[in-house]
């Protein structure tokens, strides 16, 4: 069911949620407004600025339309207006995967459709992301392992992102991760050995390790342990 779009429910922050005009009583309007605030919070906390976009200094707005089932599951979406950059448009699916499911809809709604512009704006901040791959064993001097480490670094560079909310708030830090990598490159276990001091950055590092895998290990090794400091830095442009 597609509802008629209305004025923005929220007008500040990184994402402005467009909800629908409901022919309903005030209590239902209030329930929908409360639900909209939770959805807004989900988007702002889970939106990430892709590293490739940061490195290329790409900015833009992706206007997205989302359909939600009664239980909060996201059952459909479409991009109504592109940012003009594939890397920013492509991040929409990752964001939706992070926030799915949303809170259940207010009573009386079986499904709901809303529009939200996802803004990628670097403002006055220049960002720098980094990941230093450190081997736990003395094998990294061998040519095969040097090449493997470079491949791991490329995987991290492609997938690491900066929480957009923290760019706006000027928050930076480094999360030191320890991971156990299986022979096929799958990450078997992970843990934070040194926190950044910010729960959103820590969660981003854990989420990154859940989403990626590395190339198969050289020399038919069964597993290897890595320590990976993930850095999130901001430097003023001025």
N, C-alpha and C positions, 0 to 999 in steps of 0.2 A: 504494500500500500504506500503510495507516494503522497506525502503531505505538501501543502503549499508552503514554500519557504518564507520566513518572516525576517524581521530585523535581528541583528546579532544578539545572542544571549549574553556573551561576554566580549568586551571590547579591548581588553588589555592583555599583555603577555605575548607568547610566541604563536599561539593559534587562537583564532576567533571562531567559536562554535555557532553555526547557524541552525536554529531549531525551527520547528514548524508551528504555524498557527493552529491551535486546537479549539474546536467548538465545544468547550468543556467548562466545568465549574472551577472556581478559584482553587480549590484543594488540589485538583488534578494539575492545574497550571503550576502550582507550587511544587508538586512532586516532580513534574517534568523539569522545572528549573533546577531543583536540587540534583536530579540525575545528570543534567547538562553540566553542572559544576564538577561532578565526579569524572565525567568524560573528558572535560577540559584538562583536569589535573592529570589524567592518564596520558593524554597526548603530550602535554608539556614536560612530563617527567621521562617519557620514553622516546621523544624525538631525538635523533642523532644527526649531526652534520657529517656526511661522508668524508673520509680523509681525502679522497681524490678531488672532491669539490673544494675542500679547504686549501689544498695545495695549489689548485688552479684559480683560487679566489673567485669561485662561482657563487652567485647569489640568485635568488628568485623566489617565486611563490607558486606552489602547486595547489590548485583548487580541487578538492576531493569530495566525492559524494559517497556516503557510507550507509548501508542498510543493516539494521540490527534486529535479531529475533527477540522474542519475549524474554528468553533466558539470558540475554546479553551477548550471545554469539554473533560475531560479524559474519553475515551470510552473503555479502556482496559489496563491491565498491567499483567506482570508476573515476577516472581523472577527467574533470570537466574542462580544466585549463592547465596546459603544461607550463612548467617553469622556463622552458626553452633549453633545458639541459637534461640529457638522459640520466646522468648520475643522480640528480636530485629527484627526478620523476621515479626512478627505480627504487629509491629509498622508501617510497610510500608503502610498498608491500611489507618491508621489514618492520616499519613502524606499526602497521596493523597487526602483524604477527606478535609483536611485543605486548600490545595492549589487549589482545583477544584472549578471553572474553571480557567484555565490558560489564558493568553492573547490570543486573536484570532491569527491564523496563518497569515503569510504574504500573500499578494495577489498572487494567482496562485497555492496555495496549498490547496487541499481538505482534506487531513489528513496528519499526520506526526508521525513517530516512532523514539524514541530516547532512549538511554541507559544512566543510571546514577548510579554510585556507592554511596550508602549512608553509610557514615563512622561514626561509634560510637567508639570514642577513648577518654579516660579520660585524656590522656596526664599526666601532673604533678599535676592535681587537684583531690582532694578527695571531693565529693559532699555530702551534707546532705539536705534532703527535710523533711519538717515537716508541720503538720496541727493540730492545737489545737482547738477542738470543744468546744465552749462556749455557754451555754444556756442563753437565755434572761430571763427565768422564773425560779423560785425556785422549779423545779421538778426533777432536776438531781440527787437528793439524793435518790430517790426511785429506787428500784432494777430494775424495768422494764425500766426506763429511763437510768440507768447506762449501761444496756445491749445494749440499742438502740444507745447510744453514742459510745460505742465500735464498733458497726456495722458500724456506720457512719465513724469512723476513719479508719476502714478497707477498705471501699469504696474509701476514699480519698487516702490512701496509695497505693491501687492497680492502681489508675488512674492518680495520679500526675506525671508529668514529668518535666524535666529541659530543657529549650530551648538550644539546642546544640550550637547554635551560641554564647550564653552568657557564656557557659562553656569555650569556646575557648577564649573569650574576658575577662574572669575573673570577670564577673559582677554578683553580688548577691543582695538580697533584700528580703523584706517581704511585701506581699499584704494582707491587712486586708479586708475581705469580710463580708458583711451581707446578709444573705439569708432567705427567707420565705419558709418553707417547708409545703406542703399540707399533708392531712391525709394519702394519699397513698404513701407518700415519694417523690412525684414530687416537684422539685424546682420551685415555683411559681414566685418568684421575686428575684433579686440579685442586689447588688450595691457595688462598691468599697468605703469603708469608710476611707481608708488610703492607698494611692498609695505607691508603692515601689520606685517611682522616675524613673522607667524605663518602657517605653510603651510596650516593648515586654513581660516583666514579668507580667504587668497588664493585657495585652491581654490574656496571658496564663491562668491566674487565672479565668478570665471571661469565656474563652473557656472551661475550666475544669468544671465549674458549669453548662454550657450548655449541656455537654455531659453525665452527671451522674444523677442518682437519688438515693435516700436513701430508706431504709426499711420503711414500713408503721409505722405510729406513734403509740405508746402505748396508752392505755386507750381510744381508739377511738377518739382521739383529732382531731379537724379539721385542725389545723395548729400550727406551732411553729416557732419562730425566732431564728436563730443561728448567732453567730459571729465566723468567721473562719479565723485566721491569717495563711496564707500560706507562709512558709519560704523557701528560696532558698539560700543555703550557700555553700561556697567553702573554702576548707582548703588545703594548699599545702602539698603534700606528703613528701617533703624534710624537 
